[in-house]
């Protein structure tokens, strides 16, 4: 118990640092929003954790928080971000898709929302599902998830399966899914410390011990939801074509775990593809292998008929 008390103490002391990082991210968001205005783009905060970046500079809300006044015909990309992702990194992916005519929704969760899903990640999943259900003008939806984004999508599937009549139309609009370094429940105690303390091995070890204690102690409040999410991710309700982007050297989004998911989806008749990078860090494939990564995206999007600007995408290859 001494180690656990130390872990809780260290984790508590880092909360102030985390909130400082959040404030800095929020400052960056305001700056980027200003830049977008000049580019005739607009941002709209759907919730604290969900943001829409639109090609339309006149996005307006209707009767609810989630329903927007948007023209039909534009595809939507949903980015399910990795833990503590930086906006400038997420925007590299958003810009790539916006060049192809997409609007982009980014979804993020904090470490606290991850470890307390009832008041955290499940509420974010509910907001995402409400947005997708209420904005049916987006007839084509593409998912691009990273790391813990796979868990987030599993939480969303749990809400869908509890009301199929209402949410099946959302599933039918999903035309493709891309999973970069998707992390399973078995890696939560490995990946979360690396995200929170990327440069401190000692604190990584302390947090790992706490998360192992957390998983063993808070089954009703947390662990049962991780297990359920993993089960639903493996038996995916979405049968749209899927691309997996993984690395042989990634301990968090491990190749063997992603291969199990792919095999499960193959057995369901889902059209799946997998790109295995020899050496690249967790969610670092695009940074280390940009041309290969873009080539994989181009090939996949072309299969889906989602290439709208061939010249721009080929300039990246």
Helices and strands as residue ranges (DSSP letters): H 2-38, E 42-45, E 50-54, E 60-61, E 68-69, E 76-80, H 87-98, E 103-107, H 111-115, G 117-119, H 121-134, E 141-146, H 149-161, H 164-173, E 174-180, G 185-187, H 188-196, H 201-217, I 219-223, H 224-234, E 241-247, H 255-267, E 272-277, H 285-288, H 290-304, H 310-315
